[in-house]
Amino acid sequence: MPETRGPARGWVLPAVAGVASVALGVGVGELVAAVVAPASSPLVVVGSLLIDLAPPWAKDTAIALFGTADKAALLVGIGLVLLAVAGAAGVLEARRPPWGMVVIGAVGVVGAVAAASRANASMLAIVPSAVAAIAAMLALTFLFKKLAPTPTPEPAPDALSRRNTEPTHEVEPGASQESSFDSATPAAPADVDRRRFLGWAGGAVALGALAALGGYALQAGARAVTAVRDAITLPKAASTANVPAGAELGIDGLAPVVTPNAEFYRIDTALAVPAIDPADWSLRIHGLVDREVTLTWDELLALPLEESITTLACVSNEVGGNLIGNAVWLGYPIRELLARAGPSTDADMVLSRSIDGFTASTPLEVLEDDRNAILAVGMNGEPLPTEHGFPVRMVVPGLYGYVSATKWVVDLEVTRFDAASAYWTDRGWSERGPIKISSRIDVPRQGQSVSSGSAVLAGVAWHQHVGIAGVEVQIDDGEWRAAELATAINDDTWVQWKYEWPDAAAGSHSVRVRALGADGDVQTADRQGVVPDGATGLDEVTVEVR
């Protein structure tokens, strides 16, 4: 062990050095990313790689635990793991140099590979992670120099002579001089100026934080796109969609029939929301077609756009879950654009691609029939929010989002299911994802109490592209009783329901709900998880009547 490592035999100060060095490196990497490759932030590219590599069960677990906060939880998790690795690298560098440096370098390589593997990665994509690793290693070298022992002054001659005249302890028979030395307290960092070292370490952390904040401040691209979005006035719809007066029951706690943008669920694979200037956006339609079609933003807005109201649902929505929402969309029918391209009779699938590389496989017939499958540019009367696909996304009624609702869409390839596959189908999910008939109890929530006598139960139900014919409620194990339906907007939206419970007796009761489809389909009570094509079962809550 080099002499300069002696005072670092303990693990606390070396671990602090490792954490401070990596914190500085990450901050510098974020700053460099903002300047040379905004999409290659070290934390974001590593997180995106983890999302891509995660098995379906890990995705489902994250969504079940954190819901729409899954991405924030992932970033926090990455940060905690990185801190642990940084601390371990510091200790390893103290005890087995240069392996701590090797660990930090390996983390940088992982970041660089993750950046280079992203869709549309630039030639500079690896630079932020590489610079972050170099900065961290330089910082670790510097901090370890600060861990070197403070030289001890030579004793004065008089003190030395007095020490030599002092009696020495005799060594017991059989004991060695070496064992006698080892029984002494090992050299600890007592001769290291801890306060000064911690000051340098804290300075490294602060510098890293300032660099990260500087990187955020320099992320002008995303803010510029936000400004462009805010300045857009969407054209007037050639045909409008209206919400009937009877569609909203007006019950406290019941989900509104149209979900506000700020409350609309968001589940996707984009850890960093793509920032696309509409002036740079275009859509290419190609593959098994008679002719390729390219559409620009201005050309899309010049078309006769249509309003439609459609409910979207995530395949990860558990029974009774909230990964579902309903909105008023503005867009242009995809079937009209496909008609321009002239799909081959051999084609049966359209592979849509997002600018960040995500893909979805949608049955061709679904995009060519009379449902309102659109390229959407507006949501609830305003341009699409950036996190919901600005400037353009797909909205396809009747299919779970993983096979239809591609955000930031830039490419439609007409192909075949036996010739191409998509992001989630490669991970074990079903090729085709029709949304299953389902219903949910919103009022009362699980564990809420109601007054005895008369109580109101309410919720929503959906059977997209078919329609809801009825909803039934069961109290405990009694008979199924018909609920009252609100006016349906159309067959592709959910519908509110309510049930006046006339004889709510004091005590604990279980309440179940099931939907009846316009095609005679009855929601099944059989429980199935979300994999591979959506959950089934009946929503049930326990209600306390007082």
C-alpha positions in Angstrom: 0.0 0.0 0.0 1.5 3.4 -0.9 2.5 5.6 2.0 -0.2 8.2 1.1 -2.9 5.6 1.6 -1.9 4.8 5.2 -4.2 7.3 6.9 -7.0 6.1 4.7 -7.1 2.6 6.3 -10.5 3.4 7.7 -13.4 3.4 5.3 -15.4 6.6 6.1 -13.1 9.3 4.7 -12.3 7.3 1.5 -16.0 6.7 1.0 -16.6 10.4 1.4 -13.9 11.1 -1.2 -15.5 8.7 -3.6 -19.0 10.2 -3.2 -17.8 13.7 -3.5 -15.7 12.9 -6.6 -18.6 11.2 -8.4 -21.0 14.0 -7.4 -18.6 16.4 -9.1 -18.2 14.2 -12.1 -22.0 13.8 -12.6 -22.5 17.5 -12.3 -19.8 18.2 -14.9 -21.3 15.6 -17.1 -24.7 17.2 -17.0 -23.2 20.6 -17.8 -21.3 19.2 -20.8 -24.4 17.4 -22.0 -26.3 20.6 -22.0 -23.7 22.2 -24.2 -22.8 19.4 -26.7 -25.5 16.7 -26.5 -28.6 17.6 -24.6 -30.2 14.1 -25.1 -27.1 12.4 -23.6 -27.3 13.4 -19.9 -25.4 10.7 -18.1 -28.3 10.0 -15.6 -30.9 10.0 -18.3 -29.1 7.7 -20.7 -28.3 5.2 -18.0 -31.9 5.3 -16.8 -33.2 4.9 -20.3 -31.0 1.9 -20.8 -32.3 0.4 -17.6 -35.9 0.9 -18.8 -35.1 -0.8 -22.1 -33.4 -3.7 -20.4 -36.0 -4.1 -17.6 -38.1 -7.3 -17.9 -41.9 -6.8 -18.0 -42.3 -7.8 -14.3 -39.9 -5.0 -13.3 -41.9 -2.5 -15.3 -45.2 -3.7 -13.8 -43.7 -3.6 -10.3 -42.5 0.0 -10.7 -45.9 1.1 -12.1 -47.7 -0.7 -9.3 -45.5 0.9 -6.6 -45.1 4.4 -8.0 -47.7 4.9 -10.7 -47.0 7.8 -12.9 -44.1 8.8 -10.6 -42.1 5.7 -11.8 -39.6 7.8 -13.7 -38.8 10.0 -10.7 -38.4 6.9 -8.6 -36.1 5.4 -11.2 -33.9 8.5 -11.1 -33.8 8.6 -7.3 -32.9 4.9 -7.4 -30.1 5.5 -9.9 -28.8 8.3 -7.7 -28.8 6.1 -4.6 -27.0 3.2 -6.4 -24.5 5.6 -7.8 -23.8 7.0 -4.3 -23.2 3.5 -3.1 -20.9 2.6 -6.0 -19.0 5.9 -5.5 -18.5 5.2 -1.8 -17.3 1.7 -2.6 -14.9 3.0 -5.3 -13.4 5.4 -2.7 -12.8 2.6 -0.2 -11.5 0.3 -2.9 -9.1 2.9 -4.1 -7.7 3.3 -0.6 -7.2 -0.4 -0.1 -6.5 -1.7 -3.6 -5.4 1.1 -5.9 -6.1 1.6 -8.7 -9.3 -0.5 -8.6 -11.4 2.4 -7.4 -10.4 4.4 -10.5 -11.2 1.4 -12.6 -14.8 1.2 -11.1 -15.4 4.9 -11.8 -14.0 4.5 -15.4 -16.3 1.4 -15.9 -19.3 3.5 -14.8 -18.3 6.1 -17.4 -18.1 3.5 -20.1 -21.6 2.2 -19.2 -22.9 5.8 -19.6 -21.1 6.2 -22.9 -22.4 3.0 -24.3 -25.9 3.8 -23.1 -25.7 7.2 -24.8 -24.4 5.8 -28.1 -27.1 3.2 -28.2 -30.0 5.7 -28.0 -32.0 6.4 -31.1 -30.7 9.3 -33.2 -27.6 9.5 -31.0 -25.1 12.1 -32.3 -21.4 11.6 -32.7 -20.9 13.6 -29.5 -23.3 11.4 -27.4 -20.5 9.7 -25.5 -18.7 12.9 -24.5 -20.8 13.8 -21.4 -20.3 10.4 -19.7 -16.6 10.3 -20.7 -16.0 13.8 -19.3 -18.0 12.9 -16.2 -15.7 9.8 -15.5 -12.5 11.8 -16.1 -13.6 14.6 -13.8 -14.5 12.1 -11.1 -11.2 10.4 -11.3 -9.3 13.6 -11.2 -11.3 14.7 -8.2 -10.7 11.4 -6.5 -6.9 11.8 -7.1 -7.0 15.3 -5.6 -9.0 14.3 -2.5 -6.8 11.4 -1.8 -3.8 13.7 -1.8 -5.7 15.7 0.9 -5.9 12.4 2.8 -2.1 12.1 2.9 -0.8 12.3 6.5 0.5 15.6 7.8 4.3 15.1 8.3 5.2 14.7 12.0 8.0 17.0 13.1 11.2 15.3 14.1 11.6 15.2 18.0 14.1 17.6 19.5 17.5 16.0 20.5 16.8 16.4 24.2 13.4 14.6 23.9 15.0 11.9 21.8 17.7 11.3 24.5 15.1 11.2 27.2 13.1 8.7 25.2 16.2 6.5 24.7 16.9 6.5 28.5 13.3 5.4 29.3 13.0 1.7 30.4 11.7 -0.6 27.7 9.1 -3.3 28.3 10.4 -6.8 28.2 9.0 -9.2 25.6 7.4 -12.2 27.1 9.1 -15.5 26.1 7.6 -16.8 22.9 6.3 -13.5 21.8 7.8 -11.6 18.8 8.6 -8.0 18.3 6.2 -8.0 15.4 3.3 -9.1 17.4 4.1 -6.5 20.0 4.0 -3.8 17.2 0.8 -5.1 15.8 -0.9 -4.9 19.1 -0.5 -1.2 19.0 -3.3 1.0 17.6 -2.8 1.2 13.8 -2.1 4.5 12.2 -5.5 6.0 11.8 -6.3 9.3 10.0 -5.6 11.1 13.2 -2.8 13.0 11.5 -5.1 14.0 8.6 -6.7 17.4 8.9 -10.3 16.0 8.7 -11.9 19.4 8.8 -9.9 20.6 5.9 -10.5 17.4 4.0 -14.2 17.6 4.5 -14.1 21.2 3.4 -12.5 20.1 0.1 -15.0 17.2 -0.3 -17.9 19.5 0.4 -16.6 21.9 -2.1 -16.5 19.2 -4.7 -20.1 18.3 -4.0 -21.1 22.0 -4.2 -19.2 22.4 -7.5 -21.0 19.4 -8.9 -24.3 20.8 -7.9 -23.6 24.1 -9.4 -22.5 22.4 -12.6 -25.7 20.4 -12.8 -27.7 23.6 -12.2 -25.8 25.3 -14.9 -26.6 22.4 -17.2 -30.2 22.8 -16.5 -30.0 26.5 -17.1 -28.4 25.8 -20.5 -31.1 23.4 -21.6 -32.5 26.1 -23.9 -33.7 23.7 -26.5 -36.5 22.3 -24.3 -37.5 25.7 -23.2 -37.5 27.0 -26.7 -39.8 24.2 -27.8 -42.1 25.0 -24.9 -42.2 28.6 -26.0 -43.0 27.5 -29.5 -45.8 25.3 -28.2 -47.3 28.1 -26.1 -47.3 30.4 -29.2 -49.2 27.9 -31.4 -52.8 28.6 -32.3 -54.3 25.4 -33.6 -56.6 25.7 -36.7 -60.3 25.5 -36.2 -61.6 21.9 -36.5 -63.4 21.0 -39.7 -65.7 18.9 -37.6 -66.3 19.2 -33.8 -67.1 16.8 -31.0 -69.4 17.7 -28.2 -69.9 16.3 -24.7 -73.7 15.7 -24.1 -75.1 17.5 -21.1 -76.1 14.2 -19.5 -72.6 12.7 -19.7 -71.5 14.3 -16.4 -73.3 13.0 -13.3 -71.7 15.7 -11.0 -70.9 13.4 -8.1 -68.0 14.4 -5.8 -65.1 12.0 -6.1 -66.3 10.6 -9.4 -63.7 11.0 -12.2 -64.8 13.8 -14.6 -65.9 12.5 -18.0 -63.2 14.5 -19.7 -59.8 14.3 -17.9 -57.9 17.5 -17.5 -54.5 17.5 -19.2 -52.7 18.0 -15.9 -54.4 14.9 -14.5 -54.1 12.6 -17.5 -51.9 9.6 -16.8 -48.5 9.3 -18.4 -46.8 6.0 -18.9 -44.1 5.7 -21.5 -40.4 4.8 -21.9 -39.1 8.3 -22.3 -37.1 9.3 -19.2 -36.4 12.7 -20.7 -39.3 14.1 -22.7 -38.2 14.7 -26.3 -38.1 18.4 -27.3 -39.2 18.6 -31.0 -39.6 21.9 -32.8 -42.6 21.5 -35.1 -40.7 23.2 -37.9 -38.3 20.2 -37.8 -41.0 17.5 -37.5 -42.0 15.3 -40.4 -43.8 12.0 -40.7 -42.6 9.3 -43.2 -45.0 6.6 -44.4 -43.2 3.8 -46.1 -42.7 0.0 -46.3 -45.3 -2.2 -48.2 -46.9 0.7 -50.0 -47.3 1.8 -53.5 -45.7 5.2 -52.8 -43.9 6.8 -49.9 -45.6 9.8 -48.2 -43.8 12.5 -46.2 -45.9 14.9 -44.2 -44.6 18.1 -42.6 -46.1 20.0 -39.6 -47.4 22.8 -41.9 -48.9 20.3 -44.3 -50.6 18.4 -41.4 -52.2 21.6 -40.0 -53.4 22.6 -43.5 -55.5 19.4 -43.6 -59.2 19.4 -42.5 -58.6 18.4 -38.8 -61.3 16.7 -36.9 -62.2 16.7 -33.2 -62.9 13.3 -31.5 -63.3 12.2 -27.9 -61.5 9.0 -27.1 -60.5 7.2 -23.9 -56.9 5.9 -23.7 -55.9 3.1 -21.4 -52.5 1.6 -20.4 -52.1 -2.1 -20.6 -50.5 -1.9 -17.1 -53.8 -0.6 -15.6 -54.8 -3.0 -12.9 -58.5 -3.7 -12.1 -59.8 -0.5 -10.5 -56.6 1.4 -11.5 -56.3 5.0 -12.7 -54.0 4.5 -15.8 -56.9 5.5 -18.0 -58.2 8.9 -19.1 -60.6 10.5 -21.6 -59.8 13.6 -23.7 -61.0 15.7 -26.6 -58.4 15.2 -29.4 -57.8 17.2 -32.5 -56.1 15.5 -35.4 -56.3 14.0 -38.9 -57.5 10.4 -39.7 -54.6 8.0 -40.2 -56.7 6.1 -42.7 -56.6 9.0 -45.1 -52.8 9.2 -45.0 -52.6 5.4 -45.5 -54.9 5.7 -48.5 -52.4 8.1 -50.0 -49.6 5.6 -49.6 -51.6 2.6 -50.9 -50.8 -0.3 -48.5 -50.0 -3.6 -50.2 -52.6 -6.4 -49.8 -49.9 -8.5 -48.1 -49.5 -5.9 -45.3 -51.3 -6.5 -41.9 -49.5 -4.2 -39.5 -48.2 -0.7 -39.1 -45.0 -0.2 -37.1 -45.1 3.3 -35.6 -41.8 4.8 -34.4 -41.2 7.7 -31.9 -38.3 10.0 -32.3 -36.7 8.4 -29.2 -36.8 5.0 -30.8 -39.9 3.5 -29.2 -42.0 1.4 -31.5 -45.6 0.1 -31.5 -47.3 -2.5 -33.7 -50.8 -1.7 -34.7 -53.1 -3.9 -36.8 -53.5 -2.3 -40.2 -57.2 -2.9 -40.3 -57.7 -0.9 -37.1 -56.1 2.1 -38.8 -58.1 1.7 -41.9 -61.6 1.2 -40.5 -64.1 3.9 -39.5 -62.9 4.5 -36.0 -61.3 7.8 -35.1 -57.7 6.7 -35.3 -55.8 10.0 -35.8 -52.5 11.8 -35.8 -53.3 14.1 -32.9 -52.0 17.6 -32.5 -54.4 18.9 -29.9 -55.7 17.8 -26.5 -58.6 19.3 -24.7 -58.5 22.6 -26.7 -54.7 23.2 -26.7 -51.6 21.9 -28.4 -50.5 18.5 -27.1 -48.5 18.9 -23.8 -44.9 17.9 -24.4 -45.2 14.9 -22.1 -48.2 13.7 -24.0 -46.5 13.7 -27.4 -46.0 17.3 -28.7 -46.1 18.0 -31.6 -47.8 14.9 -32.9 -48.9 11.6 -31.4 -51.2 8.7 -32.4 -54.6 8.2 -30.8 -56.3 4.9 -31.7 -59.6 3.9 -30.0 -60.0 0.4 -28.7 -56.3 -0.6 -28.3 -54.0 -0.4 -25.3 -51.4 2.3 -25.7 -48.5 0.0 -26.0 -49.7 -1.1 -29.5 -51.2 2.1 -30.7 -50.7 5.4 -28.9 -47.1 6.3 -30.0 -46.0 9.8 -28.8 -43.6 12.0 -30.7 -44.4 9.9 -33.7 -42.1 10.4 -36.8 -42.4 7.2 -38.8 -45.1 4.7 -40.0 -43.8 1.6 -41.6 -46.5 -0.6 -43.3 -45.3 -4.2 -42.8 -46.4 -7.6 -41.4 -46.6 -9.1 -38.0 -44.4 -12.0 -39.1 -41.8 -9.6 -40.5 -41.4 -7.0 -37.7 -42.0 -6.6 -34.0 -42.3 -3.7 -31.6 -40.8 -2.6 -28.3 -43.2 -4.3 -25.9 -44.0 -7.3 -28.0 -40.2 -8.1 -28.0 -40.6 -8.2 -24.2 -43.3 -10.8 -24.1 -46.5 -8.8 -24.5 -49.3 -9.7 -26.9 -49.0 -8.5 -30.5 -52.5 -7.2 -30.5 -53.9 -5.4 -27.5 -57.7 -4.8 -27.7 -58.9 -3.0 -24.5 -61.0 -5.3 -22.4 -64.5 -4.5 -21.1 -64.1 -3.1 -17.6 -65.5 -0.9 -14.8 -64.3 0.9 -11.8 -65.7 2.1 -8.4 -64.8 5.7 -7.7 -67.3 6.5 -4.9 -66.8 5.5 -2.2 -63.0 4.7 -2.2 -61.6 1.7 -0.4 -62.1 2.0 3.3 -64.3 5.1 3.1 -67.4 5.2 5.3 -70.9 6.2 4.3 -74.0 7.0 6.3 -76.6 4.2 6.9 -79.9 4.3 5.1 -79.3 5.7 1.6 -75.8 5.9 0.0 -74.6 6.7 -3.5 -72.1 4.4 -5.3 -70.6 5.7 -8.6 -67.8 5.0 -11.1 -67.0 4.6 -14.8 -67.2 1.8 -17.3 -65.8 1.2 -20.8 -66.0 -1.2 -23.7 -64.3 0.7 -26.5 -65.5 0.5 -30.1 -68.5 -1.5 -28.8 -70.2 0.5 -26.1 -71.6 0.0 -22.6 -75.2 -1.3 -22.4 -75.4 -1.4 -18.6 -73.5 -1.6 -15.3 -74.5 -3.8 -12.3 -73.6 -3.6 -8.7 -73.4 -6.3 -6.1 -73.5 -5.7 -2.4 -71.8 -8.5 -0.4 -72.9 -11.7 -2.1 -76.4 -10.5 -3.0 -78.0 -10.3 -6.4 -76.7 -8.0 -9.1 -78.6 -4.7 -9.3 -78.7 -2.4 -12.3 -77.0 1.0 -12.0 -78.0 4.2 -13.7 -75.9 5.2 -16.7 -75.0 8.7 -17.7 -75.3 9.6 -21.4 -72.5 8.0 -23.3 -70.4 10.4 -25.5 -69.7 7.6 -28.0 -68.7 4.0 -28.0 -65.0 4.9 -27.7 -65.3 6.7 -24.4 -65.9 5.6 -20.9 -69.3 6.3 -19.3 -70.2 7.3 -15.8 -72.6 5.3 -13.7 -74.2 5.6 -10.3 -76.3 3.4 -8.0 -78.6 4.6 -5.2 -78.1 2.1 -2.4 -81.4 2.4 -0.6 -80.8 0.0 2.3 -77.3 0.5 3.5 -77.1 -1.2 6.9 -74.5 -0.4 9.5 -71.4 -2.6 9.3 -68.7 -3.5 6.8 -69.8 -4.4 3.3 -68.1 -5.5 0.1 -69.2 -3.8 -3.1 -68.5 -5.1 -6.6 -69.2 -3.8 -10.1 -69.4 -5.3 -13.5 -70.0 -3.9 -17.0 -72.3 -5.2 -19.7 -71.3 -4.6 -23.3 -73.6 -3.6 -26.1 -72.5 -6.8 -27.8 -73.8 -8.9 -24.9 -70.4 -9.3 -23.4 -70.3 -9.4 -19.6 -67.2 -8.4 -17.7 -65.6 -11.5 -16.3 -64.9 -12.1 -12.6 -61.8 -14.2 -13.5 -58.7 -12.5 -12.2 -55.7 -12.1 -14.5 -52.7 -9.9 -14.2 -51.8 -7.2 -16.8 -49.3 -9.5 -18.7 -49.6 -10.2 -21.5 -52.6 -8.3 -22.8 -54.4 -6.5 -19.9 -55.9 -7.3 -16.5 -59.3 -8.9 -15.9 -61.5 -9.3 -12.9 -64.1 -7.2 -11.0 -63.3 -4.1 -9.0 -64.3 -4.5 -5.4 -64.1 -2.1 -2.4 -64.9 -2.5 1.3 -67.3 0.1 2.6 -68.0 1.0 6.2 -71.6 2.0 6.8 -72.1 4.0 10.0 
